[in-house]
Amino acid sequence: MVDIFKEMLEDIFSGQSKKYPLQKKKDTAFELSYWLKELSALGNEAILSETTSKGDNIIVYRQRMDEDGVNIALRSKIFSVEGNESITPSMYLIYKKKYEILEIADIRMEDSDTNRGYGSIFMKAMFLLIERSLIPSNM
């Protein structure tokens, strides 16, 4: 029982993300393919997949939160040859159909993830999402 609470507290207060091994050692191509299939199987929509200048692979995907598309969660899966990151950045958006605007409600990122290019990738993913989903087809 003590171990469970210890793990929970470490997860909550760690501030450091942990790395978990890749499915196949040092095979990021296989990992990319695996996560794209896994995310799709869970009902998520992959928006963007890129490799950063630091060598990290990032998949930004839309996690369905509600049926009307008002609340939009963009989450990420980040991995490199060293392994999968346990805590990854995310962006939460609110679509206000009446005004035809998309607001950024929140961006969550660990201190260790700053200056790694993730913010730019999330912004790019947000614009791709807008192009794919929110712009009416008759425009």
Backbone as a ProteinNet text record, in pm:
[ID]
protein_1_A
[PRIMARY]
MVDIFKEMLEDIFSGQSKKYPLQKKKDTAFELSYWLKELSALGNEAILSETTSKGDNIIVYRQRMDEDGVNIALRSKIFSVEGNESITPSMYLIYKKKYEILEIADIRMEDSDTNRGYGSIFMKAMFLLIERSLIPSNM
[TERTIARY]
81.3	0	86.4	193.6	284	347.2	380.2	440.6	347	218.2	121.1	119.2	114.6	113.2	244.4	353.8	484.8	488.8	440.9	438	346	230.4	137.6	201.1	265	328.5	444.2	520.3	628.5	573.5	461.3	399.6	347.7	285	225.7	331.1	432.6	528.6	664.9	676.1	809	872.2	802	862.8	961.4	995.3	1084.9	1005.8	1007.6	940.6	1036.9	980.3	1059.3	1057.4	1156.4	1159.9	1133.5	1046.5	1017.8	1073.9	1118.4	1183.5	1091.5	1153.2	1080.7	1034.8	939	890.6	1004.6	1084	1203.1	1319.6	1421.3	1534.4	1589.1	1593	1646.9	1576.8	1455.9	1382.3	1267.7	1298.7	1196.2	1093.9	1131.6	1035.7	926.2	965.7	865.9	778.6	840.6	767.5	663.3	701.1	608.3	488.1	515	407.9	319.2	380.3	306.3	212	263.8	181	72.1	98.9	-6.1	-122.4	-91.2	-196.5	-268.1	-191.2	-248.6	-341.3	-296.8	-378.4	-507.2	-496.9	-614.3	-711.3	-659.5	-744	-819.9	-763.3	-828.4	-924.1	-942.6	-1035.7	-976.3	-845.8	-778.9	-740.3	-730.3	-694.8	-554.4	-461.5	-326	-332	-280.7	-282.3	-148.8	-39.9	93.1	196.5	295.1	407.8	534.7	625.3	750.2	866.4	985.5	1107.4	1165.3	1195.2	1247.4	1396	1448.2	1591	1676.2	1616.5	1687.2	1683.3	1612.3	1605.1	1488	1396	1276.4	1170.2	1100.5	985.6	861.7	773.5	651.2	530.9	430.7	302.1	203.9	139.5	34.9	-97	-183.9	-310.8	-426.5	-541.6	-664.2	-732.7	-753.5	-824.7	-969.3	-1060.7	-1202.9	-1249.1	-1305.8	-1354.2	-1506.5	-1565	-1709.8	-1754.3	-1879.7	-1931.6	-1950.9	-1975	-2002.9	-1877.6	-1759.5	-1635.2	-1605.5	-1671.1	-1646.8	-1515.4	-1493.7	-1369.7	-1275.8	-1160.2	-1063.3	-934.7	-889.5	-762.9	-661.9	-550.8	-439.1	-335.1	-304.1	-206.6	-89.3	14.9	132.4	189.9	260.7	340.2	480.2	577.5	714.1	807.3	893.3	989.5	1115.7	1223.8	1352.4	1418.3	1538.9	1607.9	1628.2	1626.1	1641.8	1515.7	1399.4	1275.2	1157.6	1043.1	919.1	914.3	869.7	850.9	721.4	722.7	602.9	508.3	561.5	480	507.7	401.8	422	331.8	369.3	290	150.7	59.7	-75.1	-129.9	-228.1	-291.8	-442.2	-514	-659.1	-720.1	-815.8	-878.8	-1029.1	-1089.9	-1236.3	-1281.8	-1371.5	-1426.9	-1560.5	-1570.3	-1693.9	-1759.4	-1851.6	-1915.3	-1989.5	-2057.4	-2134.9	-2047.6	-1925.3	-1833.5	-1730.1	-1733.4	-1638.2	-1494.1	-1465.9	-1329.2	-1284.6	-1156.4	-1093.5	-1002.8	-1026.3	-945.8	-854.5	-733.8	-644	-680.6	-729.8	-771.2	-653.2	-563.7	-452.8	-345.3	-222.6	-109	-34.3	-13.2	57.6	188.2	295.6	428.9	519.6	600.3	699.2	811.3	875.7	989.3	1097.7	1117.7	1221.7	1189.7	1063.6	1023	1033.8	1073.3	1083.7	1204.1	1193	1299	1338.1	1241.5	1266.9	1187.7	1114.3	1039.7	897.8	855.6	722.1	611.4	631.1	529.3	501.2	606.3	589.7	517.3	547.7	482.5	334.4	302.7	162.2	86.7	148.8	82.6	59	156.8	142	27.2	21.1	-86.2	-222.2	-228.2	-353.8	-402	-310.9	-350.2	-389.8	-323.2	-363.9	-504	-531.1	-664.2	-769.4	-739.1	-832.3	-858.8	-753.2	-769.5	-855.1	-834.4	-904.9	-1049.7	-1073.7	-1201.9	-1293.1	-1238.9	-1324.2	-1365.4	-1292.5	-1326.4	-1437.8	-1549.8	-1660.3	-1616.1	-1666.7	-1623.6	-1671.3	-1769.7	-1819.6	-1742.7	-1635.5	-1556.6	-1448.4
-118.5	0	126	122.8	237.7	264.3	157.3	172.9	244	215.2	279.3	429.5	469.4	612.4	678.9	608.4	661.9	688.8	593.7	610.9	725.7	736.5	845	980.7	994.2	1120.3	1153.1	1051.6	1074.7	1122.9	1065.1	1107.3	1249.9	1283.2	1415.7	1524	1497.2	1600.6	1584.5	1497	1466.2	1582.5	1649.8	1757.1	1704.2	1580.1	1516.1	1405.4	1405.4	1295.5	1177.6	1060.6	938.4	890.5	814.2	753.9	605.3	555.9	413.9	360	235.6	180.8	177.8	185.8	172.7	27.9	6.3	-129.3	-215.7	-155.4	-222.3	-127.8	-174.9	-92	-6.7	125.6	226.9	233.1	176.9	176.8	277.8	403.9	508.9	498.9	443	425.7	328.3	217.6	122.8	188	265	331.6	427.8	503.5	596	520.5	415.1	333.6	274.5	224	163.9	265.9	385.2	484.7	542	557.2	604.7	505.5	376.4	273.6	270.7	276.2	269.8	388.8	507.9	627.2	621.5	576.4	563.3	460.1	348.9	243.9	294	391.3	448.6	562.3	588.9	692	830.9	842.2	971.5	999.4	1126.2	1167	1227.7	1164.4	1218.3	1342.4	1453.3	1579.4	1602.7	1573.1	1607.3	1515	1478.1	1399.9	1463	1499.8	1565.2	1520	1545.7	1526.4	1664.1	1691.7	1823.1	1832.3	1952.8	1973.5	1903.9	1872.6	1802.1	1650.2	1603.3	1459.6	1388.1	1464.1	1403.4	1386.7	1276.3	1253.7	1289.4	1367.3	1408.2	1384.4	1323.2	1306.3	1393.4	1485.7	1565.9	1508.7	1475.2	1414.6	1481	1471.8	1527	1417	1444.6	1350.1	1397.4	1314.2	1351.6	1365.6	1482.5	1505.8	1514.4	1564.3	1572.5	1560.6	1529.8	1505.5	1631.5	1745.1	1866.4	1942.2	1897.3	1959.3	2094.2	2129.3	2258.2	2255.5	2150.7	2135	2043.9	2095.3	2021.3	2005.2	1882.5	1856.1	1806.4	1878.8	1833.5	1779	1654.4	1589.9	1544.1	1496.5	1456.2	1326.8	1261.3	1143.7	1176.2	1174	1211.3	1093.7	1065.9	957.8	986.6	926.1	934	797.8	784	655.3	615.4	714.4	685	627.6	650.6	596.2	691.1	648.2	725.2	814.9	938.1	1029.9	993.9	999.3	965.7	1084.4	1204.7	1325.2	1410.4	1444.8	1520.3	1642.8	1744.2	1867.4	1842.7	1933.6	1927.8	2069.6	2084.4	2213.6	2192.1	2279.9	2269.8	2391.6	2365.4	2469.3	2467.5	2582.6	2593.8	2657.9	2589	2642.7	2708.7	2837.2	2912.8	2933.2	2841.2	2837.6	2967.6	3024.1	3146.5	3258.3	3267.5	3373.1	3323.5	3193.4	3129.1	3158.1	3138.4	3157.8	3034.9	3017.9	2910.4	2975.8	2948.2	3007.1	2901.6	2943.5	2856	2871.7	2764.3	2768.6	2740.8	2651.4	2613.4	2541.5	2562.2	2487.4	2432.7	2303.8	2240.4	2181.7	2220.7	2176.3	2175.4	2073.9	2064.9	2165.2	2211.5	2303	2242.6	2112.9	2046.8	2043.3	2071.8	2069.7	2205.5	2309.2	2441.2	2447.5	2531.1	2552.4	2425.4	2339	2216.2	2213.9	2323.4	2332.2	2279.7	2231.5	2173.6	2277.5	2397.9	2503	2535.5	2547	2574.5	2460.2	2338.5	2222.2	2219.8	2253.1	2259.5	2367.6	2482.2	2588.5	2543.3	2477.5	2425	2323.5	2236.5	2136.7	2203.4	2309.9	2381.2	2438.8	2497.5	2553.2	2443.6	2328.8	2216.1	2168.2	2164.1	2125.4	2222.4	2350.4	2452.4	2430.2	2406.6	2383.9	2260.3	2155.3	2028.8	2030.3	2090.9	2068.9	2188.6	2302.5	2414.1	2507.8	2508.8	2599.4	2537	2606.5	2551.8	2523.4	2416.3	2373.3	2465.9	2552.3	2640.4	2771.9	2785.9	2910.2	2898.8
0	0	0	77.4	84.9	-51.2	-124	-256.1	-353.8	-343.4	-432.5	-407.9	-279.5	-247.9	-286.9	-269.2	-307.7	-458	-537.6	-682.7	-723.9	-657.6	-689.2	-659.9	-546.2	-510.2	-603.6	-642.3	-737.9	-871.4	-915.5	-1041.2	-1032.9	-922.4	-907.4	-891.7	-810.4	-775.3	-840.7	-936.3	-988.8	-1064.4	-1152.7	-1230.8	-1334.2	-1327.4	-1424	-1492.6	-1623.6	-1691	-1699.6	-1701.6	-1709.7	-1853.8	-1889.7	-2023	-2009.9	-2097.7	-2103.1	-2233.9	-2234.7	-2354.9	-2476.9	-2593.6	-2719.4	-2736.2	-2825.5	-2854	-2908.2	-2997.8	-3052.3	-3028	-2964.8	-2923.6	-3038.4	-3016.7	-3108.2	-3244.2	-3255.3	-3381.6	-3374.7	-3404.3	-3394.7	-3508	-3622.3	-3732.3	-3690.6	-3627.4	-3578.4	-3471.2	-3383	-3274.5	-3330.6	-3432.9	-3497.4	-3552.7	-3626.6	-3684.1	-3575	-3469.7	-3358.6	-3295	-3262.9	-3194	-3283.6	-3412.4	-3502.6	-3506.4	-3511.5	-3510.5	-3375.7	-3268.2	-3133.2	-3106.5	-3140.8	-3118.6	-3199.9	-3323.6	-3409.6	-3353	-3304.5	-3246.1	-3123.9	-3054.6	-2936.8	-2972.3	-3103	-3146.9	-3156.2	-3150.5	-3160.1	-3304.9	-3339.5	-3475.4	-3475.4	-3543.9	-3555.6	-3644.2	-3593.1	-3666.9	-3735.7	-3664.7	-3713.9	-3651.8	-3729.5	-3680.5	-3735.6	-3646.6	-3688.6	-3602.2	-3652.9	-3575.5	-3547.8	-3420.6	-3382	-3414.4	-3405.3	-3429.3	-3322.4	-3208	-3100.3	-3119	-3223.5	-3251	-3186.7	-3126.9	-3067.9	-3175.4	-3170.1	-3257.6	-3178.2	-3238.4	-3169.5	-3260	-3200.9	-3267.3	-3189.8	-3257.9	-3196	-3246.3	-3151.9	-3188.6	-3116.1	-3179.4	-3120.7	-3042.9	-2915.8	-2830.5	-2821.5	-2860	-2857.3	-2713.2	-2681.4	-2545.7	-2541.7	-2647.6	-2654	-2799.1	-2818.2	-2952.4	-3035.3	-2970.5	-3047.3	-3089.3	-3048.9	-3092.9	-3031.6	-2923.7	-2859.2	-2782.5	-2704.7	-2628.9	-2707	-2737.9	-2818.9	-2738.8	-2727.8	-2659.4	-2761.3	-2772.8	-2854.1	-2757.6	-2772.4	-2685.2	-2771	-2704.6	-2780.2	-2727	-2814	-2780.4	-2829.8	-2738.9	-2773.8	-2743.8	-2839.6	-2820.7	-2900.6	-2858.2	-2928.1	-2914.1	-2963.3	-2951.7	-2805.8	-2715	-2572.3	-2509.5	-2570.1	-2516.1	-2529.8	-2474.1	-2474	-2352	-2372.3	-2260	-2188.4	-2056.2	-1979.5	-1965.2	-1956.6	-1944.3	-2067.1	-2141.5	-2264.7	-2267.1	-2345.2	-2353.7	-2412.3	-2380.2	-2435.8	-2450	-2537	-2561.6	-2562.3	-2493.3	-2485.9	-2553.5	-2643.6	-2723.6	-2702.5	-2721.3	-2715.4	-2846.5	-2916.5	-3040.1	-3008.9	-3040.8	-3019.8	-3155.8	-3185.1	-3316.6	-3348.4	-3249.3	-3270.8	-3327.1	-3279	-3322.4	-3422.9	-3451.8	-3541.6	-3501.8	-3372.8	-3323.5	-3245.6	-3242.2	-3166.1	-3063.8	-2937.2	-2830.7	-2769.8	-2736.8	-2662.3	-2515.4	-2455.9	-2315.6	-2223	-2262.8	-2175.4	-2255.6	-2215.4	-2269.5	-2149.5	-2149.6	-2037.4	-2086.8	-2016.3	-2055.5	-1932.9	-1920.6	-1813.5	-1839.7	-1734.6	-1750.1	-1838.7	-1827.1	-1905.7	-2055.2	-2092.2	-2233	-2301.6	-2227.4	-2288.7	-2381.9	-2483.1	-2582.2	-2656.8	-2679.4	-2755.2	-2886.6	-2915.8	-3040.3	-3032.2	-2915.4	-2902.8	-2920.1	-2870.8	-2883.6	-3028.8	-3108.9	-3252.2	-3321.6	-3282.1	-3342.4	-3304.9	-3180.7	-3140	-3216.1	-3237.7	-3314.2	-3458.5	-3516.3	-3652	-3656.5	-3556.1	-3549.6	-3534.8	-3455.8	-3438.1	-3571.9	-3648.8	-3778.6	-3877.1	-3870.6	-3955.4	-3917.3	-3787.9	-3741.2	-3792.2	-3787.5	-3837.2	-3986.5	-4062.9	-4206.5	-4235.1	-4158.4	-4181.9	-4134.1	-4019.9	-3953.5	-3943.3	-3918.6	-3878.8	-3990.6	-4099.7	-4207.9	-4291.7	-4305.6	-4384.9	-4528.2	-4585.2	-4718.5	-4829.2	-4804.7	-4910.6	-4918.7	-4843.4	-4848.6	-4951.3
[MASK]
+++++++++++++++++++++++++++++++++++++++++++++++++++++++++++++++++++++++++++++++++++++++++++++++++++++++++++++++++++++++++++++++++++++++++++

